[in-house]
Every structure is written in structure tokens, then in C-alpha cells.
Amino acid sequence: MGSIFAADSPLMRTLTRIADVMILNILFIVTALPVITIGAALTALNFTAMRIATGTDRTITGDYLRSFRGNLRQATAIWGILLGLAAVLVAWYGVISALVTDPVVQFVLYAGWYIIVFLVVVMTLWVFPYLAKFEGSIRETLRNARLLSWRHPLTTLFALTVIVLCATVTVFSPQATGYGLLWLLIGFGGIAVVDGTLFARIFDRYIHSSEEG
């Protein structure tokens, strides 16, 4: 029985990781509450999650706050850009609904809208993990996130599926998540660690190739 509860036993390592993800989840929620800091919070969330996923984390709070402070200005600017894009897309949809009456034209415009929305969503999926891992200008970060989302479609779709699936379960079967309680305890951190495992593997390929080059 003693070996089961030893500090290095599989059970205790698993429980420690769960506790780490819960701490990460609380840190994200608290730092994202001002809304304007969501970009920095997402960057720190992904930074810490990738370190947890690869076993390179030091302290959860220390890793998170270091990334949050270091990327606050740039992540906030990117978050503002993405909010601006979202506002434009909402306005575009409203204009189509209100002013376009021709069914064919309306179909074409709606199709274009959905395609652009999808491209913005998958770029957003990569942009904060990328910012957490690499340095560069805002323009470079957005461009490289967009290119990565296209270059690694399976990773993009899997990471997006995890998020959409969790959100769908929450909306249509809220009792499965304890009516939101699971999100407060571990939801954001848990998803970030799952997706962070994928992102970290992709990023490591580019780091190693650049070192070899």
C-alpha cells in the first residue's frame, strides 16, 4: 500500500498532474476576467499547458505568470485585432441578412462568409500557442499561425474538434459538466493540455529543423 502512495508512484503522479491542471484552470479564469487580458491569458494558458504536456514545467504559477507578463502587450494587441475581425464579420452577416434579397447572391455571400469565419477560427486556434512558443512581430505571428493551420490540417481539425465537442456537450447536455462546474474546475486547462500535446509536437519539428539548418 505504501508504494501506491509514494511520491513517484503512477497514482500520485497522475493526481499531481490533475492538481496542476486545476491550478492552471483557476489562473486562466482569474486573469481572463478583465476581458481585455484574454489574449495574454490564452497565451499563458497554452504556454503552461505545453510545458505540462511535455513534462518541462517548473511551477505552474511561475510558468503561467512569466508568460502572461512577457506577452501581455503583444497578446493584447492580437486579441484586439481578432475582436475587430469578429466585429467586421458580424457586421457583414447583418448586411447580407438585411440588404441582400437575391437568393443566389445571398448564397454566394453567405458561403464566402462561412469560409472566412472558418479560416479566422483556425488561425485563432494556432495564434496564441504560437505566440507562447516563438518570438516575432504581430504580423509574423498572425501570418505563421495562418500558415500552420493550413499546413497541419489534421492537427487543426483534431484540436478544433476537442473544443467544439466539449462546448457541444456543455450546451446540449449541461448535466454532464455539472452545469458548468467542470469548466470552473478543470475544463479550460484540460482542453489546453490535450491540444497543447499536439501543438508542442508540431512546434518541436520546426525548432529542431531550424537548429539543424
ChimeraX attribute file (.defattr): number of C-alpha atoms within 10 A of each C-alpha:
attribute: neighborCount
match mode: 1-to-1
recipient: residues
	/A:1	5
	/A:2	7
	/A:3	11
	/A:4	11
	/A:5	12
	/A:6	12
	/A:7	12
	/A:8	11
	/A:9	13
	/A:10	13
	/A:11	14
	/A:12	15
	/A:13	14
	/A:14	12
	/A:15	12
	/A:16	13
	/A:17	15
	/A:18	15
	/A:19	15
	/A:20	21
	/A:21	25
	/A:22	21
	/A:23	16
	/A:24	28
	/A:25	23
	/A:26	18
	/A:27	19
	/A:28	24
	/A:29	19
	/A:30	11
	/A:31	20
	/A:32	16
	/A:33	11
	/A:34	9
	/A:35	11
	/A:36	15
	/A:37	19
	/A:38	21
	/A:39	26
	/A:40	31
	/A:41	29
	/A:42	26
	/A:43	27
	/A:44	31
	/A:45	31
	/A:46	31
	/A:47	27
	/A:48	34
	/A:49	31
	/A:50	26
	/A:51	19
	/A:52	23
	/A:53	20
	/A:54	14
	/A:55	10
	/A:56	10
	/A:57	17
	/A:58	11
	/A:59	12
	/A:60	20
	/A:61	13
	/A:62	12
	/A:63	18
	/A:64	24
	/A:65	18
	/A:66	14
	/A:67	22
	/A:68	25
	/A:69	12
	/A:70	15
	/A:71	21
	/A:72	18
	/A:73	14
	/A:74	17
	/A:75	26
	/A:76	19
	/A:77	17
	/A:78	21
	/A:79	22
	/A:80	16
	/A:81	14
	/A:82	18
	/A:83	12
	/A:84	12
	/A:85	14
	/A:86	15
	/A:87	12
	/A:88	12
	/A:89	17
	/A:90	13
	/A:91	12
	/A:92	15
	/A:93	15
	/A:94	12
	/A:95	11
	/A:96	16
	/A:97	12
	/A:98	9
	/A:99	9
	/A:100	14
	/A:101	10
	/A:102	8
	/A:103	9
	/A:104	10
	/A:105	12
	/A:106	15
	/A:107	13
	/A:108	10
	/A:109	16
	/A:110	16
	/A:111	12
	/A:112	12
	/A:113	17
	/A:114	13
	/A:115	12
	/A:116	12
	/A:117	16
	/A:118	12
	/A:119	15
	/A:120	17
	/A:121	17
	/A:122	20
	/A:123	22
	/A:124	19
	/A:125	20
	/A:126	22
	/A:127	26
	/A:128	27
	/A:129	26
	/A:130	23
	/A:131	28
	/A:132	22
	/A:133	17
	/A:134	12
	/A:135	11
	/A:136	12
	/A:137	11
	/A:138	16
	/A:139	10
	/A:140	12
	/A:141	20
	/A:142	22
	/A:143	13
	/A:144	18
	/A:145	22
	/A:146	20
	/A:147	13
	/A:148	20
	/A:149	22
	/A:150	15
	/A:151	11
	/A:152	12
	/A:153	12
	/A:154	11
	/A:155	17
	/A:156	20
	/A:157	14
	/A:158	13
	/A:159	22
	/A:160	15
	/A:161	13
	/A:162	15
	/A:163	17
	/A:164	12
	/A:165	11
	/A:166	15
	/A:167	14
	/A:168	12
	/A:169	13
	/A:170	18
	/A:171	14
	/A:172	9
	/A:173	12
	/A:174	15
	/A:175	13
	/A:176	13
	/A:177	17
	/A:178	12
	/A:179	12
	/A:180	14
	/A:181	13
	/A:182	15
	/A:183	20
	/A:184	16
	/A:185	18
	/A:186	20
	/A:187	19
	/A:188	22
	/A:189	28
	/A:190	19
	/A:191	19
	/A:192	29
	/A:193	24
	/A:194	16
	/A:195	25
	/A:196	25
	/A:197	17
	/A:198	17
	/A:199	23
	/A:200	21
	/A:201	13
	/A:202	14
	/A:203	15
	/A:204	12
	/A:205	11
	/A:206	11
	/A:207	13
	/A:208	10
	/A:209	9
	/A:210	9
	/A:211	8
	/A:212	7
	/A:213	6
